[in-house]
Amino acid sequence: MALPALEVLANSWTACAPGYDDLFVPRFAPWTADALERLASHIDGLPQDGAVVVPCCGPGQELGPIAALFPEGGRQVIGVDLAPGMVEIATQRAQEAGEHVSAVVGDAMVPPPGAHAAFLSVFGLQQLPDPVAALGAWVGALAPGGVAVIIYWPMRSGVETKGPWAHWGQLLKSKLGAAARRGTAGWEDALAGAATAAGGTVLENCSIAHEIKWLTPAVMWEGMTRAGPWHAQRLRRGDAFVDGLREEFCAAFPADEPITHTPSARLLVVKRNGT
């Protein structure tokens, strides 16, 4: 019997947590820096009260830098993730960041109670079962003047038209057909409308690309399927299915040369209306 989607994600990201922290947090750091820069640019206009919530916080790499944006202290920073393994690492970072910083296991679709000053999420939105409803909930949970800074991978248009991630997507489509699709068709086009309907104004909606480098195709394959987003396929379809794609994936690239690609994410900044 197939596991429910959220259980697959929780189990996968728990298994991946240490490797993800080692391999992907540094590679995704430029996008994290973009999100933090956008949040910092709105610091002076944030509501006086309310927490900064980090849905899909993963191993918590944003928690300390967010807390550092408020040197006077007292601003609560709350990381939320469905994977206990991720939250375990995030809790260690939260403890280092100060008494007002925490990480909890929970459903990122449901904001913590209260009216919040900000939401910041990097590469979590596209994994949720209903990204449109999630964004609406986050914006709706902002206090007037609060800001949501969201970076996500665009699944409809793809993060790249050629390169290793595009190649992986093509491999899955060739083996699985329509079952390779992730999420409900059209959800990305509905995000801006959901933010507006929840009482927000979209300030930015643009693409941001950065370079990622891997030592060899085999190193990338191991990282992506053992510690990254491709690992979930091992739980959904089994190790034999995933490992059966290894040779075909790696054959598309020179075996002993680095892989460098420049995937493009989407940045969405929304401000809650009111004063």
C-alpha positions in Angstrom: 0.0 0.0 0.0 1.3 3.4 -1.0 2.2 5.8 1.9 0.2 9.1 2.1 2.0 12.0 0.5 2.8 13.9 3.7 4.1 10.7 5.4 6.4 10.1 2.4 7.7 13.7 2.7 8.2 13.5 6.5 10.0 10.2 6.3 12.1 11.2 3.3 13.3 14.5 4.8 14.0 12.9 8.1 16.2 10.3 6.5 17.9 13.1 4.4 18.3 15.7 7.1 22.0 15.4 7.9 23.0 15.0 4.3 20.7 17.8 3.2 22.3 20.1 5.8 25.8 19.2 4.5 25.1 19.2 0.7 22.2 21.4 0.0 22.2 24.2 2.5 25.5 25.5 1.1 24.3 25.1 -2.5 21.0 26.8 -1.8 22.6 29.6 0.3 22.4 32.2 -2.5 18.6 31.9 -2.6 18.4 32.0 1.2 20.5 35.2 1.1 18.1 36.7 -1.4 15.1 35.9 0.9 16.9 37.3 3.9 17.8 40.5 2.0 14.2 41.0 1.0 13.0 40.5 4.6 15.7 42.9 5.9 14.6 45.6 3.4 11.1 45.6 5.1 12.3 45.5 8.7 11.5 49.1 9.5 7.9 48.7 8.3 7.0 45.5 10.1 4.4 45.4 12.8 5.8 46.1 16.2 4.4 42.8 17.6 4.2 39.3 16.1 6.6 36.5 15.3 8.6 35.8 12.2 7.4 32.3 11.0 9.6 30.1 8.8 7.3 27.4 7.3 9.2 24.3 5.9 12.2 25.4 7.8 14.2 22.3 7.1 17.4 22.2 9.2 16.8 25.8 10.3 19.6 27.7 8.4 17.4 30.8 8.3 16.6 31.0 12.0 19.8 32.5 13.3 20.1 35.1 10.5 16.5 36.1 11.0 17.0 36.6 14.7 20.1 38.6 14.0 18.0 41.1 12.0 16.4 42.1 15.4 19.5 42.9 17.6 17.3 44.4 20.3 15.9 40.9 20.9 12.4 39.9 21.8 11.1 39.1 18.3 10.0 35.5 18.3 11.2 33.4 15.4 9.4 30.1 14.8 10.5 27.4 12.4 7.9 24.8 11.4 8.6 21.5 9.5 6.8 18.2 9.2 10.0 16.2 9.3 11.3 15.4 12.8 14.8 14.8 11.6 14.9 18.3 10.1 13.5 19.9 13.3 16.1 18.1 15.4 18.8 19.9 13.5 16.8 23.2 13.4 16.3 23.0 17.2 20.1 23.0 17.7 20.4 26.1 15.6 17.5 27.7 17.4 19.1 27.1 20.7 22.3 28.8 19.5 20.3 31.8 18.2 18.6 32.7 21.4 15.7 32.1 23.7 13.2 33.7 21.4 14.0 31.2 18.6 12.4 27.8 18.3 11.6 25.0 15.8 8.6 22.6 16.0 7.3 19.6 14.1 4.1 20.7 12.5 2.0 21.3 9.4 3.4 24.2 7.5 -0.1 24.6 5.8 -1.4 25.8 9.2 0.3 28.9 10.7 0.9 29.2 14.4 -1.9 31.0 16.2 -1.8 34.8 16.2 -1.1 37.7 13.9 2.5 37.5 12.7 5.0 40.1 11.5 6.5 38.1 8.7 6.7 34.7 6.9 9.9 33.5 5.2 10.1 30.3 3.3 12.7 29.0 0.9 12.0 25.9 -1.3 9.1 24.6 0.8 6.0 25.9 -0.9 6.2 23.6 -4.0 6.3 20.5 -1.7 3.1 21.2 0.1 -0.1 19.4 -0.9 -1.9 22.7 -1.7 0.6 25.6 -2.3 -2.2 28.0 -3.2 -4.0 27.4 0.1 -0.8 27.5 2.0 0.2 30.9 0.7 -3.3 32.3 1.3 -3.1 31.0 4.9 0.3 32.6 5.4 -0.7 36.0 4.1 -4.0 35.8 6.0 -2.0 35.2 9.2 0.1 38.4 8.8 -0.7 41.4 10.9 -1.4 44.6 8.9 1.9 45.7 7.4 3.4 42.3 7.7 5.4 40.7 4.9 5.7 37.2 3.4 8.9 36.4 1.5 8.6 33.2 -0.4 11.1 31.5 -2.8 10.0 28.3 -4.5 10.9 26.0 -7.4 8.5 26.6 -10.4 7.3 23.1 -11.2 5.1 24.1 -14.3 7.7 26.0 -16.3 10.6 24.0 -14.8 13.7 25.3 -13.1 15.8 24.9 -16.2 15.2 24.0 -19.8 18.4 21.9 -20.0 20.8 20.5 -17.5 20.8 17.7 -14.9 17.5 18.6 -13.2 15.7 18.9 -16.6 17.3 15.6 -17.6 15.9 13.9 -14.4 12.5 15.3 -15.1 12.6 13.9 -18.6 13.7 10.5 -17.3 10.8 10.4 -14.9 8.3 11.4 -17.6 9.6 8.7 -19.9 9.1 6.1 -17.3 6.0 7.3 -15.5 4.1 9.4 -18.0 1.5 11.7 -16.3 2.4 10.2 -12.9 5.6 12.1 -13.0 3.7 15.4 -12.5 4.1 17.0 -9.1 1.2 18.9 -7.6 -2.0 20.2 -9.1 -1.7 21.7 -12.6 -2.0 25.5 -12.6 -1.2 26.2 -9.0 1.6 28.6 -9.8 -0.7 30.8 -11.8 -3.0 31.0 -8.9 -0.5 32.2 -6.2 -0.8 36.0 -6.8 -4.5 35.8 -6.8 -4.5 33.8 -3.5 -2.2 36.4 -1.9 -4.5 39.2 -3.0 -7.7 37.4 -1.9 -6.1 36.9 1.6 -5.6 40.7 1.9 -2.1 41.1 0.5 -0.4 43.2 -2.1 2.2 41.5 -4.3 5.4 43.6 -4.2 7.7 41.3 -6.2 7.1 38.3 -8.4 10.2 37.4 -10.4 12.8 34.8 -11.2 16.1 34.4 -9.4 18.8 32.1 -10.8 22.1 31.0 -9.2 24.8 28.5 -10.1 25.1 25.1 -8.5 28.1 22.9 -8.9 28.7 19.2 -8.3 32.0 17.3 -8.5 30.9 14.6 -11.0 27.5 13.2 -12.2 27.9 10.3 -9.9 28.4 12.6 -6.9 25.4 14.6 -7.9 23.3 11.5 -8.3 24.2 10.2 -4.9 23.5 13.6 -3.3 20.1 14.1 -5.0 18.8 10.6 -4.4 20.3 9.9 -0.9 20.1 13.4 0.7 18.0 15.6 -1.5 14.6 16.0 -3.2 14.9 12.9 -5.4 15.1 10.7 -2.3 11.3 10.6 -2.0 11.1 8.5 -5.1 12.9 5.8 -3.2 10.0 5.7 -0.8 7.3 6.0 -3.4 8.7 3.6 -6.0 11.5 1.7 -4.3 15.3 1.7 -4.5 15.3 -0.6 -7.6 13.4 1.9 -9.6 15.6 4.8 -8.6 18.9 3.0 -8.9 17.8 1.7 -12.3 17.9 5.2 -13.6 21.4 5.9 -12.4 23.3 4.8 -15.5 21.0 6.5 -17.9 21.2 9.7 -15.9 25.0 9.8 -15.6 25.5 8.8 -19.2 24.3 12.2 -20.3 27.3 13.9 -18.8 31.1 13.5 -19.0 31.8 11.0 -16.2 34.8 12.7 -14.5 33.9 16.3 -15.0 32.0 18.7 -12.8 28.4 19.5 -13.4 27.5 23.1 -13.3 24.0 24.4 -13.9 21.9 27.5 -13.1 18.4 26.7 -12.0 15.8 29.5 -11.7 13.6 29.9 -8.7 10.6 32.2 -8.2 10.6 35.0 -5.6 7.3 36.2 -4.3 7.1 39.1 -1.8 3.6 40.0 -0.4 2.7 42.7 2.1 -0.5 42.5 4.1 -2.7 45.5 3.6 -3.6 47.9 6.4 -1.6 49.8 8.9 
